């Protein structure tokens, strides 16, 4: 478990299914244009099982005072060897937006990725209209790298994405 004063990160378990699915249902309008989280017990179970693979690590962001789920961070396509890279995906709770909680969670995730996993680079691909996610990446030291037209299929449509990245060196020098 990775912890800061107000939040902590924890790998999801099958015991989290009911709470997670309620979170997704509550936040579905907020998430719909940006992500497709697990919405059924079967897809949540598959998500939990995916965490057992070497190329994926997912985390629930929880509020320390009451264990409420605030969001999710996923490291996918974890490559080793000379690359030491992963793709970062995330989504948070609209009800808890603007309190800096996902920023704290992201800082925990970055510390874990660079210190524990020994990754060199994380890449986040964010849809241009997702202002909150772009702002979170910027606050946490991600730099602009480019634009990828029709990069990822979300909700049945190929969506453009802005590419952001951070390296271990960038992270060490960020505030």
N, C-alpha and C positions, 0 to 999 in steps of 0.2 A: 504494500500500500504506500502510495506517495501522498504526502500531506503538507498543506499550508494552513495558516490560522483559520481560514474560513471554508476551505474546500479540501477534498481529497479525491484521489483517483483509485479506482478498484476495477479489476477485471470482472466482467459480468459472469454470473453463474446461472444455471437453470432456475435457481430459486428466485432470481430477479424478474422472471417472466411477467408475472401479473403487474407488478409495479412499472416495469419498463413499457409494457403494452398500453397501460393507462396513460403514461407520460406521452407516448407517441400519439395516442388518440386525442389527448388534450391539446397537443401542439400541432396537429396535422395541417391546419390551415397555414400556419407559420412556416412549416417545413416543405409543404407540397411543391412549390416551384424549385426548391433547391436540392433536396435529398429524398431518397426512398428508403427509410429505415425499415427494419423488420416490423411487420404489422400483425403477424399471427404467431401462435405458439410454435408452429413448425419452422417458420423463418427465423424466429428468435433462437430456437434450439440450434439451427444451422449456424447462426451468428456466433453463439457460444462455442460450438465445435470448431469453427474457423479459428478461434483463438488458440487452438492446440497446434496449429501449423507454424512452421518456422518463418513464414513470410507475412504474418499478420499478427497485430496486437491491438485489441480494442479495450477501451476503458470507459467506465461510467464516471462522470464528474458528479460528486455528491457534496451537499452542504454539510459541513462538520457538525453543526449544532443539532440537526435533526435527520440527517441521512437522506434528505430529499434529493432525487435525481435532478440535476441542473443541466446536464448535457452529455455528450458523447465525443470521444476522440478515438479515431481509428488510424493506425499506422498500417498501410498495406503495401504490397509489392516491395517488401523489404529485401533489398539486394545486398549481398556481402561481397567479398573479394575486393577488387580495386574500386568499386563504386560506393559501397557503404551508404546507400540512399534508401529513402522510403517516401511514399506518398502519404500525405496527411489529409484526412477528412474530418470534419467536425460539424456538430450542430448543437444548439443550446435551447434553453427554455425562453420563450417570449415573456412569460410571467416574471422571470428573474433578470431580464435584460437591463443593461445600464447600471449594474451594481459592481462591475469589475470581477464578478465571480468566474466567468469563463476566461478572463485574462489571467487570473491566478491559476486556474486549471491548465491553461496553455503553458504557463511558465513551469509548472510541475512536469508536464509532458515533455517539454524541450529538455529539461534537466535529465529526465529519464532517457530520452532518445540519445542525447550526446554523451552523458556520463556512463550510464548503465549498458545501453545497447552499443555504445561506441560508434554510432552512425556519424557520418561526416556531413550529410546534407538531407534536409527535408524539403519536399515540394508540396505546395497546396495549390490546387486548381479551383478557382472560384468564379461563379457566374458574375458577369459585370453588374447586374442589378442587385446583387447581394451585398449591399453597403455595409451591413453589420459585420459580415465575415471578412470583408476586405479591410475594415477598420481594425478588427481584432488581429489579423495577420500583421498589419503595419505597426500596431502598438507593441507587438512582441518581436519586432526586429526583422520581419520578412521583407525582402526587397522585390521589386518588380523584375520579372524576367521576360515576360512576353505575353502574347495573345494566341490562343489556340481556337480557331474557328471550328464549330461543330465537333468539339472535343469528346463530349461524353453524353450518352443518351440518358436523360432524366425525364421521368413521367411520359415516356413514349416519344420524346423529341430530342434530336441532336442539339445540344446547347453549346454556345460559345463559352470559353472560360479565360480568365486572366490568370496567368501563371505567376506565382510568388514562391520564393525559396529563401531558406536560411541555411548557412553552413555553421559548423561548429565554431569557426573563427568569428563569424558575424555574431553568433550568440554570446560568445565570451565578451565581446566588446559592447553589447547592447546594455542599456540601463536596467 
